[in-house]
Amino acid sequence: MGKYILKRMVQVIPLLLIVSFIVFSMIHIAPYDAIDAITTPNMSQETIDIIRARYGLDEPFMVQYVLWLKQIISGDFGHSLVSQANIGDELMIRIPNTIKLVLPAYVTALILSIVLGLVAGANKGKFVDQLIDGICSIGISMPTFWFAMIIIYFLGYRFDLLPIIGMHTVGKEDSLLDFLQHFIMPYMVLVVAFFPNLTRYVRSSTLLQLSEDYVMVQRAFGATKKEIFFRHVSKNVLLPIVTQVGLALPMLVTGAIITESIFGWPGIGPFLMSATKSLDYPVIMAVMLLSATLVILGNLLSDVLYTIVDPRIRQGGIK
């Protein structure tokens, strides 16, 4: 196990380098230069050149990339071109806010999907299966921003039950009740966004297990459908769910950009959206690199967890 984890961690390093190069290249070939965000039409070319030299943007592409990579490796994400705020400090404040919203919503959606997926799989073709599948279809086809607008209109405007914007009311930052009131609507939106795909995943895994030979063998030995389902099928269905823990890692940080922006939740979402509008490229690069890194680390965590929970799996010839 130790050898496998070490091997996978070594494989991650070149992937991270490739991702960093792609992120930097995408920003570099963008139609607008990063300096466009802070220059004005009445600036002279000499002033613009001085600003460009100040940020090292007059250097060749590879020199810029190496300097940026050294800065990132040292833990310095740089400063915003617009606000001059330290990007690392902003991320340290906003990432916990995003996790406070996304983690409870994802855990709720995961539990809900396990229950509904198992029920649907165990009743294939029956009314309950069709009902659950219909709910999932509606959830998948429904745009997140549209559902957010609907609940804002009814719960926040029409009936005035919940606050619409932010994570706290000004002056009530220490109030748990106030936090929960702000939390409910974006939490509902994310649960509805997460659970349909997860439910279908669990349902398909359940149907796959029910078609396995061991189910037929258990029936031949006289086991009831209920015994087979709870003793064997459900356990084997839940095994792949463990991998979702790893795959959900990047979602904890960048999985609620639209929802956070709509509700004014002070997380990564509004930070990235504001940077995109103002061409604040250092912020955009930092968030893109963070997201891509979490995807790679999430896949690594998923592989490791799968190997831990099922020792029979062989990974690259290593037991």
N, C-alpha and C positions, 0 to 999 in steps of 0.2 A: 504493500500500500504506500509506504513512504517513497519507494522508488518511482511509483506511478505519479504521485503528487509532484515530486521533484521534476520529473520529466515534463509534465504538463506546464509547470511554472516556467521552465526553461523555454518551452515553445511559445509562451505568452510574450516574452520579451521582444522577439523580432516582429510579432504581430502588432505590439504597441508602437514600435518604431514606424512600421508601415502605415498604421492608422494616423500617427502624428504627421507624417509626411503628406498623406492624402488630405488631411484637414487643412494643413498650411497651404498646400497647392490650390485647393478649392477657393480659399479666401484670396490667394494671390492672383488668380485668374478672373476674379469677380470684375464686373464692368466698372466699378467705382473703386478708387483708391481709398485707403483708410484716412488719408489726410483730408479727403473731401468732407468728412464729418466735422472738421474743426476750422476749415478755411471759409472765408467769405469772398464774394465776388470782387470787392474793392481791394483785396490784398494784392500786393505786387508779387511778381514771380520770384523775386529775391527773398521775400519773406516766406513764401511757400517752400522754397528750397531749404531755407534755414530750419523750418519746422520738419521737413522731410528728413534732413540730416540728424535732427535731434532725436527722432524716433528710429533712426537707422534704416530708413526706407530708401536711402540712396545707394545702399549696398546691393551687390548681386544676389540673385534669388537664393542660392545655396548658403551664402554667408548669413543672410537673414534667417534662414531656417535653422542653421546650427546655433546661432545666437539665441533664437527663440526656444529651441529645444533645451539648451543649457539652462536657460531661465526657468523653464517648466520643471526640469529635473531637480533643480535647487528648491522647488516649492514656491517659486514666485510666478504668479500668473499675470503679473504686470498691472497696469492701471487703466481704467476706463479713459478713452479719449475725450469723452463728453464731460463726465463729472469729476475726472481725475481720482476717483475713489479706488482703493486697492481691491482688485477683483477677488483675490483670495479671501479677504475679510468679508466681502459681500456674500461669497459662496458659503462661508462658515455660518453666516446668519440665516441665509435663505434655505439651504439644504435641510436643516432640522425642521423648518416650517413646512416644507414640502413633505417630508417624511411623516410628520404629524397628521397630515391629511391623507396621503396615499396609503400608508401602511395599514391603518384600520379598515379603509375601504377595500383594499386588496384581500386582506384576511377574511373579511366578511363575504366578499364575492367568492373566494375560494371555498369556504365552508358551504355556502349556498349552492355552489356548482357541484360539489361532491354529492350532496344530498339529492339534488334534482337530477344530476347525471346518472346516479345509481338507480334511482326510481324509474327514470325514463328507459334506461337500458334493460332493467328487469321486466318492463312492461311494453316491450317493443310492439308497435302497431296498435296498441290500445289507446283509449281516450286520453289517459294521463300522459302518455308519451307524446301524442299529438299536441296536447295542451302545452306541455313544456317546450316542445319544438317550436310551436307558434310564438310563445313568449320570447324565446331566444331569437327567432327570426325578426321580431319587432325590435328587440334590443339592438341587434346587429345593424339593422337598416336605419335606425333612428340616429341622426347626427347629434353628437354630444352638445354642441352649442344650442341646438333647437330645444332639446329637453331641458337644458339649463334655463333658457328663456321662459319656458312654460312654467317651471316651478318657481322661478323668480316672480313671474306675474301673479301667480296664485298665492304662494306662501309669503312672498315679500311685499307685494304691492296690493293685490285685491283684498286679502284678509289681514295683511299687516301682522303676520305671526312671527316672522324671523327677519333679522337684519340682512341686507343684501350684499354689502361690500365689506371687505377686510376680514381680519382674523380677530380683532378686538374693537370694542368701542373705546374712543379716546377717554382716558382716565380710568378705564376698567381693565387694564392689562393683566392684573393679578386675579381677575374673577374667572373661576372655572365655568360658572353658569353662562357668563357672557361669551366665553370661548365656544362652548357647546352650541349656543344659539347661532353663532357664525359658522360653525362647523357642519351643521346638519345638512344644509342644502348642497354644498359642494361634495360632501360625503355621499349623499344619495345619487348625485350625478355620476360619480366615479364607480359606485357599486353597479349601477345599471350599465355602465360602459364596459366593465370588466367581466361580469359573470356570464354573459351569453356564450362567448367563445370558449370559456373554461368549461361550461356545462356541456357543450357539444363534444369537447375533448374527452370528458369523463364518460359521456354516453357512448362514444365510439369505442373507447377502451373497454367498457363493459360488454358491448356486443362482441368485440374481438375475443374476450376471455370466455364468453358463453359458447363460442364456436370451437374452443380448444378441445382436444381429445380427452383431457383429464376430466372434463365435465361429463362426457359420455361414460367414462369409466366409473365415476362416482355414482351416476344414475344406475349403471349396471349392478353396482353393489348395494343398491336399494336406498341410497341417500335421497332425502327429499330435496325439492327445489330450494326451499328456504335454507336448509343446512349447507347445500353446495354454495349458495350465493353468499352467505355470511361467513362461512369458514374458509372459503377458497377464493371465490371470484372477487369479492370486495377487497381482500388483501392484495391480490395481484393487480387490481385496478388502481389501488392507492399507491402502488410502487412507482409508476411513472409520474405521479403527482409530485413526488419529492423533487423531481427535476425542475418543476415549475418554481420552486423556491429560488433556485439559482437564476433561472431565466427572468424572474421578477426583479432582480437586483437593479438593473438600469431603470426600471419603471418607478422605483422608489424616488428617483431624483427627477427624471424627465417624463414621467408618465401622466402628468396632469397639467401640461402647459396651457392648453385651451381652457380648461376648467378654472385654473388659477387666475388666468387673465380675465375671464368673465366676471369672477367673483372678487377680483382685486385681492386675492390671497397673496401675502408677501413671500412668495416662494420663488423658485427658479423661473416659472412661467412668465410673470410680468417683467422680470429682469431680462430674459432673453428677448421677449417681444419688443421691449423698449430699445434694446441694443440693436435689434434688426432694423427698426424704423430710423434710428439715428446713425446707421452705418458704423456702429461702435465695434469694429472688427476684433480687437483684443478680447472683448467679452464673448462675442460669438464663437471665436476659436476656443476659448477656455471651456465653454459649455459643450460645444461639439466634441472636443477631446475627452471631456469628462464622461459624456454619454457613451461614446464609442469604447472607452476604457471599461466602463461598467458592463457593457455588452460582452466583452471578451472575458472579464473576470466572472461574470454571471454564468457563462458557458463552462468555465473552469470549475466553478463551485457546483454546477449541476452535474458534471461528469464525476466529480469526487463524491458527492452525496449518493449518486446512483451506485457507484462502486461500493460504498460503505454499506448501504442497505441491502445490496444483493451481491454477496461475495462470489457468486458463481460467474459473474461477468468477467470476461478477460479483456483487458485493455492493452492493445499493442503487445501482447504476449507476456505482460506482467500480471502476476496474480495478486 
